[in-house]
Amino acid sequence: MLDIGGRPHAVACRDGEESRVRLLGAMLAERWPVADRAAGGSVPNARCCSWH
């Protein structure tokens, strides 16, 4: 579970990739406040990122 912008996100990955996913989540969380302000603030139920 990644916490980005104060919201939990369930993310699946292959075995052994957990540390990489946590690192990427931390990078997103670190940049989220700036991106959120640039976008005009949080919009309820909006999706900022898409995982494929």
C-alpha positions as CSV (number, residue, x, y, z in Angstrom):
1,M,0.0,0.0,0.0
2,L,1.4,3.4,-1.0
3,D,0.3,6.6,0.6
4,I,0.4,9.5,-1.9
5,G,-1.3,12.8,-1.3
6,G,-2.8,11.4,1.9
7,R,-4.6,8.7,0.0
8,P,-3.8,5.0,0.1
9,H,-3.1,3.2,-3.2
10,A,-2.9,-0.6,-3.5
11,V,-0.2,-1.5,-6.0
12,A,0.7,-5.0,-7.2
13,C,4.1,-6.0,-8.3
14,R,6.1,-9.1,-9.1
15,D,8.1,-10.9,-6.3
16,G,11.3,-9.1,-5.6
17,E,10.1,-5.7,-6.9
18,E,8.6,-4.5,-3.6
19,S,11.6,-2.2,-2.8
20,R,11.4,-0.6,-6.2
21,V,7.7,0.0,-5.9
22,R,8.3,1.6,-2.4
23,L,11.0,3.8,-3.9
24,L,8.8,4.9,-6.7
25,G,5.9,5.6,-4.3
26,A,8.2,7.7,-2.1
27,M,9.3,9.7,-5.2
28,L,5.7,10.3,-6.1
29,A,4.8,11.2,-2.5
30,E,7.7,13.7,-2.3
31,R,6.6,15.5,-5.5
32,W,2.9,15.3,-4.8
33,P,2.5,18.6,-2.9
34,V,4.1,20.7,-5.8
35,A,2.1,18.8,-8.4
36,D,-1.1,19.2,-6.4
37,R,-0.6,23.0,-6.0
38,A,0.2,23.4,-9.7
39,A,-3.0,21.6,-10.6
40,G,-5.0,23.9,-8.4
41,G,-5.4,21.6,-5.4
42,S,-7.0,18.2,-4.8
43,V,-10.1,17.2,-6.6
44,P,-12.1,14.6,-4.8
45,N,-12.2,11.2,-6.6
46,A,-9.9,12.4,-9.3
47,R,-7.2,10.0,-10.5
48,C,-3.7,11.6,-10.8
49,C,-1.9,8.5,-11.9
50,S,-2.7,5.4,-13.8
51,W,-1.0,2.0,-13.2
52,H,-1.0,-0.5,-16.1
